[in-house]
């Protein structure tokens, strides 16, 4: 099982866990971009559900590459996910049905907290996207900070937040009943 960092969505810099009392595992990611990040979990929590197969994010790579537009400033993660949902609704709904979404409440390893981020990280390692961390806004603010994505770094390092994007398209930056409509979660 590959463990990815919940901060950078990468497994590259995650060290083997330290076993703590009460069957807890302490993981540490040493990614240079965000600095050391540690988290605790249990052995049972890191076991893959029986329905998870290798390559679970393969079908997200091509669609997500079309969710960060050439010429965009760094766009907050929520914008990328919203574009995935509106441009590829069946794919988005299928991943949410299999793995859940943070809009339905806190739960580990949802499509929104892991799958989409892992796929974006893969696109970055392939050289198709670049990312940086910035403030989380609107429905994503519980994260404190999130990734911002671009095809190439804008010369002025300009960013567009989820809240700004929502104002532009005339929607609430918070989760709405309409966001949840038509989606099911495990």
C-alpha positions as CSV (number, residue, x, y, z in Angstrom):
1,X,0.0,0.0,0.0
2,X,1.4,3.4,-1.0
3,X,0.7,6.1,1.6
4,X,0.4,9.6,0.3
5,X,0.8,12.8,2.3
6,X,-2.5,14.5,3.0
7,X,-0.7,17.9,2.5
8,X,1.1,17.4,-0.8
9,X,-0.8,14.3,-2.1
10,X,2.5,12.7,-2.9
11,X,4.1,9.5,-1.7
12,X,7.6,10.5,-2.8
13,X,8.8,11.9,0.6
14,X,6.7,9.9,3.0
15,X,8.9,8.0,5.5
16,X,8.1,4.6,6.9
17,X,5.7,4.9,9.9
18,X,6.8,5.0,13.5
19,X,4.6,2.6,15.6
20,X,3.2,4.3,18.7
21,X,1.2,2.9,21.6
22,X,-2.5,2.2,21.1
23,X,-1.9,0.8,17.6
24,X,-1.2,4.2,16.1
25,X,1.1,4.9,13.2
26,X,2.9,8.2,12.9
27,X,3.8,9.2,9.3
28,X,6.1,12.0,8.3
29,X,6.5,13.6,4.9
30,X,9.7,15.6,4.3
31,X,8.6,17.4,1.1
32,X,10.8,20.5,0.6
33,X,7.8,22.6,-0.7
34,X,5.7,22.4,2.4
35,X,8.3,21.3,4.9
36,X,7.9,18.4,7.4
37,X,4.3,17.3,7.9
38,X,3.3,14.6,10.4
39,X,0.0,12.8,10.9
40,X,-1.3,9.9,12.9
41,X,-3.5,7.0,11.8
42,X,-4.2,3.4,12.6
43,X,-3.1,0.3,10.8
44,X,-6.7,-0.5,9.8
45,X,-7.1,3.0,8.3
46,X,-4.2,2.5,5.9
47,X,-5.5,-0.8,4.5
48,X,-7.1,-0.4,1.1
49,X,-10.8,-1.1,0.8
50,X,-11.3,-4.4,-0.9
51,X,-12.7,-2.6,-4.0
52,X,-9.6,-0.4,-4.6
53,X,-7.5,-1.5,-7.5
54,X,-4.2,-0.3,-8.8
55,X,-4.4,2.6,-11.3
56,X,-7.5,4.0,-9.6
57,X,-6.6,7.5,-10.7
58,X,-5.5,6.6,-14.3
59,X,-8.9,7.6,-15.7
60,X,-8.6,11.1,-14.1
61,X,-5.3,12.1,-15.8
62,X,-6.5,13.1,-19.2
63,X,-9.7,14.9,-17.9
64,X,-7.9,16.7,-15.2
65,X,-5.3,17.9,-17.7
66,X,-8.2,19.8,-19.3
67,X,-9.3,21.4,-16.1
68,X,-6.4,23.8,-15.8
69,X,-6.5,26.1,-18.8
70,X,-3.5,27.5,-20.6
71,X,-3.1,31.1,-19.5
72,X,-4.8,30.6,-16.2
73,X,-3.1,32.1,-13.1
74,X,-2.5,29.6,-10.3
75,X,-6.1,28.5,-9.7
76,X,-7.2,27.1,-6.3
77,X,-7.9,23.4,-6.1
78,X,-11.7,24.0,-5.8
79,X,-11.7,25.6,-9.3
80,X,-10.0,22.5,-10.8
81,X,-12.4,20.2,-9.1
82,X,-15.4,22.3,-10.2
83,X,-14.2,22.1,-13.8
84,X,-13.8,18.4,-13.5
85,X,-17.4,18.1,-12.3
86,X,-18.9,20.3,-15.0
87,X,-16.7,19.1,-17.9
88,X,-16.7,15.4,-17.0
89,X,-19.8,14.9,-14.8
90,X,-20.1,11.1,-15.1
91,X,-16.4,10.6,-14.2
92,X,-16.7,12.9,-11.2
93,X,-19.9,11.3,-10.0
94,X,-18.4,7.8,-10.3
95,X,-15.4,8.6,-8.2
96,X,-17.6,10.3,-5.6
97,X,-19.9,7.3,-5.5
98,X,-16.9,5.0,-4.9
99,X,-15.0,7.1,-2.4
100,X,-17.2,9.9,-1.1
101,X,-16.6,13.6,-1.0
102,X,-15.8,16.2,1.7
103,X,-19.0,18.0,1.0
104,X,-20.9,15.1,2.6
105,X,-18.9,15.4,5.9
106,X,-15.4,14.6,7.2
107,X,-14.2,11.2,6.2
108,X,-10.7,9.9,5.4
109,X,-9.6,9.1,1.8
110,X,-12.4,10.7,-0.2
111,X,-12.3,11.4,-3.9
112,X,-11.9,15.0,-3.0
113,X,-9.2,14.6,-0.4
114,X,-7.1,12.0,-2.1
115,X,-8.0,10.7,-5.6
116,X,-8.2,14.0,-7.4
117,X,-5.2,15.4,-5.6
118,X,-3.1,12.2,-6.4
119,X,-4.0,12.5,-10.1
120,X,-3.0,16.2,-10.1
121,X,0.3,15.3,-8.4
122,X,0.9,12.7,-11.1
123,X,0.3,15.3,-13.8
124,X,2.8,17.6,-12.0
125,X,5.4,14.9,-11.9
126,X,4.8,14.3,-15.7
127,X,5.6,18.0,-16.2
128,X,2.0,18.9,-17.4
129,X,1.1,21.1,-14.4
130,X,2.8,23.1,-11.7
131,X,1.5,23.8,-8.2
132,X,2.1,26.0,-5.1
133,X,0.4,26.3,-1.8
134,X,-1.9,29.1,-0.9
135,X,-4.9,30.0,1.3
136,X,-8.0,27.8,1.2
137,X,-11.2,29.8,0.6
138,X,-14.9,29.1,0.7
139,X,-15.9,25.5,1.2
140,X,-12.3,24.5,1.2
141,X,-11.1,26.9,4.0
142,X,-11.2,24.1,6.6
143,X,-7.9,22.9,5.1
144,X,-6.2,26.2,6.0
145,X,-4.1,26.0,2.8
146,X,-4.6,24.1,-0.5
147,X,-2.8,23.6,-3.8
148,X,-3.1,26.1,-6.6
149,X,-2.5,24.8,-10.1
150,X,-1.3,26.2,-13.5
151,X,0.1,24.9,-16.7
152,X,3.1,27.2,-16.3
153,X,3.9,29.6,-13.5
154,X,2.4,33.0,-14.3
155,X,5.1,35.6,-14.5
156,X,3.5,37.6,-11.7
157,X,2.7,34.5,-9.6
158,X,-1.0,35.7,-9.7
159,X,-3.6,33.4,-8.1
160,X,-7.4,33.0,-8.5
161,X,-9.1,31.8,-5.4
162,X,-12.2,29.5,-5.3
163,X,-14.1,32.4,-3.6
164,X,-13.2,34.8,-6.5
165,X,-14.1,32.2,-9.1
166,X,-17.5,31.7,-7.4
167,X,-18.2,35.4,-7.5
168,X,-17.4,35.4,-11.3
169,X,-19.7,32.5,-12.1
170,X,-22.5,33.6,-9.7
171,X,-22.5,30.8,-7.2
172,X,-21.9,30.4,-3.5
173,X,-18.4,29.5,-2.4
174,X,-19.9,27.1,0.2
175,X,-21.3,23.7,-0.5
176,X,-25.0,23.9,-1.5
177,X,-27.8,21.4,-1.8
178,X,-27.4,21.7,-5.6
179,X,-23.7,20.6,-5.3
180,X,-24.9,17.5,-3.5
181,X,-27.8,16.8,-5.8
182,X,-27.3,13.9,-8.2
183,X,-24.3,12.5,-6.3
184,X,-24.3,9.5,-4.0
185,X,-21.7,8.5,-1.6
186,X,-20.7,5.2,0.0
